Amino acid sequence: MSNINVVVAYHSGYGHTAKVAEAVAAGAKSWHTEVSVEVIKVDSIDEAGWAKLDKAQAIIFGTPTYMGGVSAQFKAFADATSKQWMAGTWKNKIAAGFTNSGGYSGDKLSSLQYLATLAAQHSMIWVGQGETAPHKQGLEQTSPDDINRIGSWLGLMTQSNNESPEIQPPQGDLQTARLFGKRVAEITSKFNK
């Protein structure tokens, strides 16, 4: 296996999405010793950050969901990718995405659909969530420790109560994020043999 470069490109308003980004990165790194991972904050990206994105075999986009969509800072980054779009720089790279919101639903699907559309605009290959949602019976509720407790398939969804990023999102969501990063790294390696 040749060295695989994965970049997690995200915006975080209060620190919760940053915590998810770190978990996704840790999961990608855990897949194999030949995987290198960079984590880039898109609201302070510089030329070196753009170069890392252009060099990567996989880009995992991350954003909080605000008012039913991606954050303004992430949207500004996405709009700035027009140079890569014009040149086809990201064509056939692996892409994936994640989002966090305070609400259990929070209309996070809208954000994931936006991220998938961004990837499609760049002719990237989208990777969705691979972990099965919990199957509960009767009145049994999902637990914060459950993997993919929100039941997303298009990408990774996490939820944070209105508490500090030291406490939220819960461990099940962070473990789901690690598994998601690992999945993206594994699929990237299959496409880059």
C-alpha positions in Angstrom: 0.0 0.0 0.0 1.3 3.4 -0.9 1.1 6.4 1.5 -2.5 7.7 1.7 -3.1 11.4 2.5 -6.4 12.4 4.0 -7.4 15.9 4.9 -10.2 16.8 7.3 -11.3 20.3 6.3 -13.8 21.8 8.7 -15.3 24.8 10.5 -16.3 24.8 14.1 -18.2 27.7 15.8 -18.0 26.6 19.4 -15.6 23.7 19.5 -18.0 20.7 19.1 -17.4 20.2 15.4 -13.7 20.6 16.1 -13.9 17.7 18.5 -15.7 15.6 15.9 -13.0 16.5 13.3 -10.3 15.3 15.6 -12.1 12.0 16.2 -12.6 11.5 12.4 -8.9 12.2 11.9 -7.9 9.8 14.7 -10.1 7.1 13.1 -8.5 7.7 9.7 -5.0 7.5 11.2 -5.9 4.2 13.0 -6.6 2.4 9.8 -3.0 1.9 8.8 0.4 3.2 9.5 0.7 4.5 5.9 -2.2 6.9 6.4 -1.2 10.5 7.0 -4.0 12.9 8.1 -4.0 16.7 8.2 -6.7 18.7 10.0 -7.4 22.1 8.5 -9.7 24.9 9.8 -11.3 26.3 6.6 -12.0 29.7 8.1 -8.2 30.3 8.5 -6.9 28.3 5.5 -3.7 29.6 3.9 -1.8 28.6 0.7 -0.1 25.7 2.5 -3.6 24.4 3.5 -4.8 24.7 -0.1 -1.8 22.8 -1.3 -2.5 20.0 1.2 -6.1 19.7 0.0 -4.9 19.6 -3.6 -2.3 16.8 -2.8 -4.7 14.7 -0.7 -6.3 11.5 -2.0 -9.3 12.1 0.3 -11.0 15.2 1.7 -13.5 14.9 4.6 -15.6 18.0 4.9 -17.0 19.1 8.3 -19.3 21.9 9.4 -21.8 22.7 12.1 -25.4 22.9 11.0 -26.7 26.4 11.6 -30.3 27.3 10.7 -30.7 24.2 8.6 -27.5 24.5 6.6 -23.7 24.7 6.6 -22.1 27.6 8.5 -21.3 30.8 6.6 -17.6 30.2 7.1 -17.8 26.8 5.5 -19.8 28.2 2.6 -17.2 30.8 2.1 -14.5 28.1 1.9 -16.7 26.1 -0.5 -17.2 29.1 -2.8 -13.4 29.6 -2.8 -12.9 26.1 -4.2 -13.8 27.4 -7.7 -10.1 27.5 -8.7 -9.9 23.7 -8.0 -13.2 23.2 -9.8 -12.1 25.1 -12.9 -8.8 23.0 -13.0 -10.5 19.7 -12.1 -7.9 19.4 -9.3 -10.1 17.4 -7.0 -11.6 15.1 -9.7 -11.8 11.4 -8.6 -10.6 12.2 -5.0 -12.5 10.4 -2.3 -14.9 12.8 -0.4 -17.0 12.4 2.7 -18.7 14.7 5.2 -19.9 15.3 8.7 -22.0 17.8 10.6 -22.9 18.5 14.2 -25.9 20.5 15.6 -27.6 21.1 18.9 -30.8 19.6 17.8 -31.2 15.8 17.5 -32.3 16.3 13.9 -31.4 20.0 13.5 -31.9 19.5 9.8 -28.4 18.1 9.5 -29.4 16.2 6.4 -29.5 19.5 4.5 -25.9 20.1 5.4 -24.8 16.6 4.4 -26.7 17.0 1.1 -24.8 20.3 0.5 -21.5 18.6 1.2 -22.3 15.7 -1.1 -23.3 18.2 -3.8 -20.1 20.1 -3.3 -18.2 16.9 -3.8 -20.2 16.0 -6.9 -19.5 19.5 -8.3 -15.8 18.6 -8.0 -16.4 15.1 -9.6 -15.3 13.5 -6.3 -16.3 10.0 -5.2 -18.6 10.2 -2.1 -18.4 7.9 0.9 -21.3 7.6 3.2 -21.7 6.2 6.7 -21.0 2.5 7.0 -22.2 1.9 10.5 -25.7 0.5 11.0 -28.1 2.5 13.1 -29.3 1.0 16.4 -32.4 -1.2 16.1 -34.5 -0.6 19.3 -37.6 -2.4 20.3 -40.9 -1.0 21.7 -40.3 2.1 23.8 -36.5 1.6 24.1 -34.6 4.8 23.2 -31.2 5.2 21.7 -28.4 5.9 24.1 -25.6 8.5 23.8 -23.2 5.6 23.8 -24.8 4.0 20.7 -22.9 3.9 17.4 -24.7 5.9 14.6 -27.5 6.7 17.1 -29.0 9.4 14.8 -29.3 6.8 12.0 -27.5 8.8 9.2 -26.4 7.1 6.0 -25.3 10.0 3.7 -22.5 10.9 6.1 -21.7 11.4 9.8 -24.2 13.2 12.0 -23.4 14.1 15.6 -25.4 16.0 18.2 -24.2 18.2 21.1 -26.4 19.4 23.9 -25.9 23.0 24.9 -22.8 22.1 27.0 -19.1 22.6 26.8 -17.1 20.7 24.1 -15.3 19.0 26.9 -18.6 17.2 27.6 -20.3 17.1 24.2 -20.8 15.4 21.8 -21.3 12.1 23.6 -18.9 9.2 23.4 -21.1 7.1 21.0 -21.0 10.0 18.5 -17.2 10.3 18.9 -16.7 6.6 18.4 -19.0 6.8 15.3 -16.7 9.6 14.1 -13.6 7.4 14.6 -15.2 4.5 12.7 -16.3 7.0 9.9 -12.7 8.3 9.5 -11.4 4.7 9.4 -13.9 3.8 6.7 -12.9 6.7 4.6 -9.2 5.8 4.9 -9.9 2.2 4.0 -11.9 3.1 0.9 -9.3 5.6 -0.1 -6.6 2.9 0.0 -8.7 0.7 -2.2 -9.0 3.4 -4.8 -5.3 4.3 -4.7 -3.6 0.8 -5.1 
